[in-house]
Amino acid sequence: MSRTMNSSLKGITWNHSRGITPLQAVSQRYAELHPGVEITWSKRTLQEFADFPIEKLTETYDLLVIDHPWVGRAAATGCVLPLNEILPEGYLAGLAENSAGGAHQSYTYAGKQWALAIDAAAPVASYRKDLLERHGRAVPAAWDDLIVLAKDGKVALPAIPIDTLMNFYAFCLVHGDSLFKNPEEFVARENGVQALMTMKELYRLLDKSMFSLNPVAVAETMAGTDRYLYCPFAYGYSNYARAGYAAHLLHYTDVVTFHNKPLRTTIGGTGLAVSAHSRHQETAVDFARFAASGNCQKTLYVQHGGQPGHRSAWVDGLANQLTNGYFRDTLATLENGYIRPRYNGYLYFQDHAAHPLWQCLSDDTDEERTLDIMNQIYRKSRPAELPASSI
């Protein structure tokens, strides 16, 4: 690895204030501390963020913000650096000990650390406090409360294919089944059917427009109009809990219980990886170390719109003051979150299985037929040599 006095690095992230603004701020400060270093960031859409092959991006960019299901592909292709072979063991142990939920663990795969968690998220509940008070309604605490509010047309919920899949995992788990442990079916048929029927109870009550909205679009709708009071589970964005970011403030809280059980929503967030093709690997790794450190995460990163992967920021008084308690009020859901599979092939399942599930919920098609299709896709996604218990 080489670290030159004049290093110009390129990074790629996603095009929301939460994705790019904190990295620009941290990069500016890093450049001030390291004269001769310049880091510029490009951005891509949320869909491109999920879909574009990581190995192609590493040919162009030194630093990559990635979603954790990509680490199986990273391990198979060697396109990003295994950071545990470069960074001090004590530093990584500190990140693991201070991870916001499973953020750090989600980038650990096949015994190596493929990225550093700089951002943490899970589906949480959001609401318009002002509207709830105006209508004399309380924040739903349990599933039955949510259904009552949804029947009144006051509930918004992102229901594009990928979000229906992420929420499907949560309902499979609350109905008592583990996921992706059987080589023939990713969920037991009975539990999968139960999960779909439970989801239909809610999704049938949604305005059809929800089936074309992602979490950002739902947050913008709730913050920009007075139509909806509550969203039960969507990937949280602390930006909308900050004064001045949108027309109206959103407040966030833990998700409802289902039959007295908390829902385990599906962890998202992002990690910062370093390209194995970078000509400035030492500088890139050092920047990643700086950006993921506890001190940076709970100061520069969160102050510029970030949603840190370091737990110290989630319990920090100033961070919670900036976000009207976003971090404090959703930490329990994050810490209970489910980590998706990361085997090389899982993303094929995620990309292709989400659509039949979406059709089942949006068009009210047959549950068992839907699971048959999804299991066919699942079997195709699994490498033959992959142990049944592997994720």
NORNORWO-V661455 format. One record per residue. N is the residue number from 0. RES is the residue in one letter. SS is DSSP state (h for helix, s for strand, l for the rest). PSI is psi in radians with two decimals (* if undefined). D_FIRST is the distance of its C-alpha to the first C-alpha in whole Angstrom. Layout:
{{N/RES/SS/PSI/D_FIRST} {N/RES/SS/PSI/D_FIRST}}
//
This chain:
{{0/M/l/2.57/0} {1/S/l/2.47/4} {2/R/l/1.85/7} {3/T/l/2.83/10} {4/M/l/-0.57/13} {5/N/l/1.73/15} {6/S/s/2.18/13} {7/S/s/1.91/15} {8/L/s/2.59/14} {9/K/s/2.36/16} {10/G/s/2.73/18} {11/I/s/2.28/21} {12/T/s/-2.81/23} {13/W/s/2.72/27} {14/N/l/1.06/30} {15/H/l/2.72/32} {16/S/h/-0.62/32} {17/R/h/-0.48/30} {18/G/h/-0.63/27} {19/I/h/-0.67/26} {20/T/h/-0.81/28} {21/P/h/-0.58/26} {22/L/h/-0.63/23} {23/Q/h/-0.73/24} {24/A/h/-0.78/26} {25/V/h/-0.66/23} {26/S/h/-0.69/20} {27/Q/h/-0.79/23} {28/R/h/-0.68/23} {29/Y/h/-0.72/19} {30/A/h/-0.61/19} {31/E/h/-0.60/22} {32/L/h/-0.31/20} {33/H/l/1.38/17} {34/P/l/2.37/19} {35/G/l/-0.21/17} {36/V/s/2.31/16} {37/E/s/2.30/18} {38/I/s/2.09/17} {39/T/s/2.56/20} {40/W/s/2.33/22} {41/S/s/2.84/24} {42/K/s/2.68/26} {43/R/s/2.87/28} {44/T/l/2.87/31} {45/L/h/-0.69/31} {46/Q/h/-0.75/33} {47/E/h/-0.63/30} {48/F/h/-0.67/27} {49/A/h/-0.49/29} {50/D/h/-0.63/29} {51/F/l/2.27/27} {52/P/l/2.29/24} {53/I/h/-0.61/21} {54/E/h/-0.45/19} {55/K/h/-0.69/21} {56/L/h/-0.60/19} {57/T/l/-0.23/16} {58/E/l/-0.35/16} {59/T/l/-0.60/17} {60/Y/l/2.53/16} {61/D/l/-0.67/12} {62/L/s/2.33/15} {63/L/s/2.23/17} {64/V/s/2.10/20} {65/I/s/2.82/22} {66/D/l/2.50/25} {67/H/h/-0.47/25} {68/P/h/-0.21/27} {69/W/h/-0.22/24} {70/V/h/-0.46/22} {71/G/h/-0.71/24} {72/R/h/-0.67/23} {73/A/h/-0.74/19} {74/A/h/-0.65/20} {75/A/h/-0.59/21} {76/T/h/-0.31/19} {77/G/l/0.49/16} {78/C/l/-0.30/15} {79/V/s/2.81/13} {80/L/l/2.41/11} {81/P/l/1.82/13} {82/L/h/-0.35/13} {83/N/h/-0.31/15} {84/E/h/-0.06/12} {85/I/l/-0.84/10} {86/L/l/2.66/13} {87/P/l/2.49/16} {88/E/h/-0.70/19} {89/G/h/-0.64/21} {90/Y/h/-0.82/19} {91/L/h/-0.63/20} {92/A/h/-0.64/23} {93/G/h/-0.69/24} {94/L/h/-0.71/23} {95/A/h/-0.73/25} {96/E/h/-0.50/28} {97/N/l/0.51/28} {98/S/s/2.47/28} {99/A/l/1.80/30} {100/G/l/-2.42/32} {101/G/l/0.36/30} {102/A/l/-0.91/27} {103/H/l/-0.80/24} {104/Q/h/-0.56/26} {105/S/h/-0.34/26} {106/Y/h/0.13/22} {107/T/s/2.11/22} {108/Y/s/2.39/23} {109/A/l/0.63/23} {110/G/l/0.18/22} {111/K/s/2.73/19} {112/Q/s/1.91/18} {113/W/l/-0.23/17} {114/A/l/2.85/17} {115/L/s/2.26/19} {116/A/s/2.00/22} {117/I/s/-0.16/23} {118/D/s/2.43/26} {119/A/l/2.45/29} {120/A/l/2.71/32} {121/A/l/2.77/35} {122/P/s/2.19/39} {123/V/s/3.06/41} {124/A/s/2.54/44} {125/S/s/2.72/45} {126/Y/s/2.77/48} {127/R/l/1.78/50} {128/K/h/-0.70/52} {129/D/h/-0.69/54} {130/L/h/-0.67/55} {131/L/h/-0.76/56} {132/E/h/-0.69/58} {133/R/h/-0.64/60} {134/H/h/0.02/61} {135/G/l/0.61/62} {136/R/l/2.69/59} {137/A/l/2.74/57} {138/V/l/2.17/53} {139/P/l/2.38/53} {140/A/l/-0.46/53} {141/A/s/2.89/53} {142/W/h/-0.78/53} {143/D/h/-0.63/57} {144/D/h/-0.71/57} {145/L/h/-0.77/54} {146/I/h/-0.70/56} {147/V/h/-0.79/59} {148/L/h/-0.66/57} {149/A/h/-0.61/56} {150/K/h/-0.40/59} {151/D/l/0.03/60} {152/G/l/0.39/57} {153/K/l/0.16/55} {154/V/s/2.30/52} {155/A/s/2.64/49} {156/L/l/2.16/46} {157/P/l/2.20/43} {158/A/l/0.56/44} {159/I/l/2.89/42} {160/P/h/-0.82/41} {161/I/h/-0.64/38} {162/D/h/-0.57/40} {163/T/h/-0.64/43} {164/L/h/-0.78/40} {165/M/h/-0.69/38} {166/N/h/-0.52/42} {167/F/h/-0.72/43} {168/Y/h/-0.77/41} {169/A/h/-0.70/42} {170/F/h/-0.51/46} {171/C/h/-0.77/45} {172/L/h/-0.68/44} {173/V/h/-0.39/47} {174/H/l/0.05/49} {175/G/l/0.17/48} {176/D/l/2.50/46} {177/S/l/2.85/42} {178/L/l/2.55/40} {179/F/l/0.58/38} {180/K/l/-0.29/39} {181/N/l/2.30/42} {182/P/l/-0.23/41} {183/E/l/-0.55/44} {184/E/l/2.38/44} {185/F/l/-0.31/41} {186/V/l/2.52/44} {187/A/l/2.41/48} {188/R/h/-0.83/50} {189/E/h/-0.77/53} {190/N/h/-0.63/50} {191/G/h/-0.73/48} {192/V/h/-0.77/52} {193/Q/h/-0.76/53} {194/A/h/-0.76/49} {195/L/h/-0.71/50} {196/M/h/-0.65/54} {197/T/h/-0.79/53} {198/M/h/-0.69/50} {199/K/h/-0.56/53} {200/E/h/-0.63/55} {201/L/h/-0.82/53} {202/Y/h/-0.47/52} {203/R/l/-0.37/55} {204/L/l/-0.12/56} {205/L/l/2.61/53} {206/D/l/2.40/54} {207/K/h/-0.38/53} {208/S/h/-0.42/50} {209/M/h/-0.44/48} {210/F/h/0.04/47} {211/S/h/0.18/45} {212/L/l/2.40/43} {213/N/l/3.10/40} {214/P/h/-0.66/39} {215/V/h/-0.76/39} {216/A/h/-0.66/42} {217/V/h/-0.76/44} {218/A/h/-0.73/43} {219/E/h/-0.69/43} {220/T/h/-0.80/47} {221/M/h/-0.65/48} {222/A/h/-0.34/46} {223/G/h/-0.24/48} {224/T/l/3.00/51} {225/D/l/0.34/54} {226/R/l/-0.65/54} {227/Y/l/2.49/52} {228/L/l/-0.47/53} {229/Y/s/2.51/50} {230/C/s/2.14/47} {231/P/s/-0.59/47} {232/F/s/2.00/43} {233/A/s/2.58/41} {234/Y/s/2.18/37} {235/G/l/2.52/37} {236/Y/l/1.84/36} {237/S/h/-0.33/37} {238/N/h/-0.70/37} {239/Y/h/-0.12/40} {240/A/h/0.09/41} {241/R/l/2.34/41} {242/A/l/2.30/43} {243/G/l/-0.18/43} {244/Y/l/-0.70/41} {245/A/l/3.04/44} {246/A/l/-0.66/47} {247/H/l/2.59/48} {248/L/l/2.39/46} {249/L/l/2.47/45} {250/H/s/2.67/45} {251/Y/s/2.65/43} {252/T/s/3.09/44} {253/D/l/2.78/44} {254/V/l/2.86/45} {255/V/l/2.80/49} {256/T/s/2.71/50} {257/F/s/1.97/51} {258/H/l/0.79/54} {259/N/l/0.23/53} {260/K/s/2.39/50} {261/P/s/2.42/46} {262/L/l/2.36/45} {263/R/l/1.71/41} {264/T/l/2.93/39} {265/T/s/2.11/36} {266/I/l/2.39/33} {267/G/l/-2.11/31} {268/G/l/-3.10/28} {269/T/s/2.77/25} {270/G/s/2.73/21} {271/L/s/2.04/18} {272/A/s/2.78/15} {273/V/s/2.24/12} {274/S/s/2.39/12} {275/A/l/-0.23/10} {276/H/l/-0.04/10} {277/S/l/2.46/9} {278/R/l/-0.07/8} {279/H/l/0.88/7} {280/Q/h/-0.72/5} {281/E/h/-0.76/5} {282/T/h/-0.73/9} {283/A/h/-0.76/10} {284/V/h/-0.71/10} {285/D/h/-0.67/11} {286/F/h/-0.75/14} {287/A/h/-0.72/15} {288/R/h/-0.74/15} {289/F/h/-0.82/18} {290/A/h/-0.57/19} {291/A/h/-0.09/20} {292/S/l/2.64/22} {293/G/h/-0.72/25} {294/N/h/-0.76/26} {295/C/h/-0.72/24} {296/Q/h/-0.67/26} {297/K/h/0.05/29} {298/T/h/-1.62/29} {299/L/h/-0.81/28} {300/Y/h/-0.89/27} {301/V/h/-0.55/30} {302/Q/h/-0.35/32} {303/H/l/0.54/31} {304/G/l/0.09/32} {305/G/l/2.85/29} {306/Q/l/1.47/30} {307/P/l/2.70/28} {308/G/l/-0.16/27} {309/H/s/2.23/27} {310/R/h/-0.49/31} {311/S/h/-0.55/31} {312/A/h/-0.57/32} {313/W/h/-0.41/34} {314/V/l/0.07/36} {315/D/l/2.37/36} {316/G/h/-0.76/39} {317/L/h/-0.73/38} {318/A/h/-0.71/36} {319/N/h/-0.52/39} {320/Q/h/-0.70/41} {321/L/h/-0.52/39} {322/T/l/0.34/40} {323/N/l/0.71/43} {324/G/l/0.23/42} {325/Y/h/-0.89/40} {326/F/h/-0.83/37} {327/R/h/-0.70/40} {328/D/h/-0.16/42} {329/T/h/0.00/40} {330/L/h/-0.66/38} {331/A/h/-0.73/40} {332/T/h/-0.76/40} {333/L/h/-0.78/36} {334/E/h/-0.35/36} {335/N/l/0.12/38} {336/G/l/2.73/36} {337/Y/s/2.28/36} {338/I/l/2.16/32} {339/R/l/2.80/32} {340/P/l/2.74/31} {341/R/l/0.22/28} {342/Y/l/2.67/28} {343/N/l/1.77/27} {344/G/l/-0.35/30} {345/Y/h/-0.69/31} {346/L/h/-0.46/31} {347/Y/h/-0.79/33} {348/F/h/-0.85/36} {349/Q/h/-0.75/35} {350/D/h/-0.66/35} {351/H/h/-0.49/39} {352/A/h/-0.36/40} {353/A/h/-0.60/40} {354/H/h/-0.84/43} {355/P/h/-0.57/46} {356/L/h/-0.78/46} {357/W/h/-0.73/46} {358/Q/h/-0.70/49} {359/C/h/-0.69/50} {360/L/h/-0.64/50} {361/S/h/-0.59/51} {362/D/l/0.01/54} {363/D/l/0.81/55} {364/T/l/3.06/54} {365/D/l/2.34/55} {366/E/h/-0.80/53} {367/E/h/-0.70/53} {368/R/h/-0.69/52} {369/T/h/-0.80/49} {370/L/h/-0.62/48} {371/D/h/-0.79/49} {372/I/h/-0.79/47} {373/M/h/-0.65/44} {374/N/h/-0.57/44} {375/Q/h/-0.75/44} {376/I/h/-0.73/41} {377/Y/h/-0.82/39} {378/R/h/-0.62/40} {379/K/h/-0.49/38} {380/S/h/-0.36/35} {381/R/l/2.18/35} {382/P/l/2.49/33} {383/A/l/-0.53/36} {384/E/l/-0.03/34} {385/L/l/2.16/33} {386/P/l/2.60/35} {387/A/l/-0.51/38} {388/S/l/0.00/36} {389/S/l/2.51/33} {390/I/l/*/31}}
//
